[in-house]
Amino acid sequence: MHLFWEHGYEATSLAQLREAMGGISSASFYAAFQSKEALFREAVALYREQHGACLGPLFDPAATPRDAIEHALRGSVDMQTDGGHPLGCLVCSSAASCSPEAAEVRGFVAAIRHGNHVAIRSCVDRAAQDGSLPSGHDNEALAAMFNGFLMGISAQARDGVARSTLQGSVSEIMRLWPVGA
């Protein structure tokens, strides 16, 4: 998981993967995982379970919509700037640009990112329905703004932007949440 996270899907070689697994043979690698892509999908599933849990508030219908988005953004900043693993987000950076041969991998992570966008949009829609977001706003545009910010955390974390700065930016973007009636 860390190799894909740090280097990306295509740049991570089978030799690196086999070495990280104790120097297993190619035959053992293929017997265990069938392909590099299958291993990548398993790594992404593990990542989402462990590190991607910071986005859990987006999928919690009991959380208020604004709080769900803010907690997900703050948790994402904390996770992506944690020096105990590669910086940034595996889902955002590991296959953002791939060759045509890896189009399925690119589509796989794009679908995950789309699911996060849908969860943010659901929060925005719930806020519009419960009145905590006043009418007259473009819900899709608000969802795209927060989702774009979420994905942008990855690049900034990889570039070394301080956690405190990124947390401050979460405070600033949350000021853009329109106040309801």
Secondary structure, 3 states (H helix, E strand, C coil): CHHHHHHCCCCCCHHHHHHHCCCCCHHHHHHHHCCHHHHHHHHHHHHHHHCHHHHHHHHCCCCCHHHHHHHHHHHHHHHHCCCCCCCCCHHHHCCCCCCHHHHHHHHHHHHHHHHHHHHHHHHHHHHHHHCCCCCCCCHHHHHHHHHHHHHHHHHHHHCCCCHHHHHHHHHHHHCCCCCCC
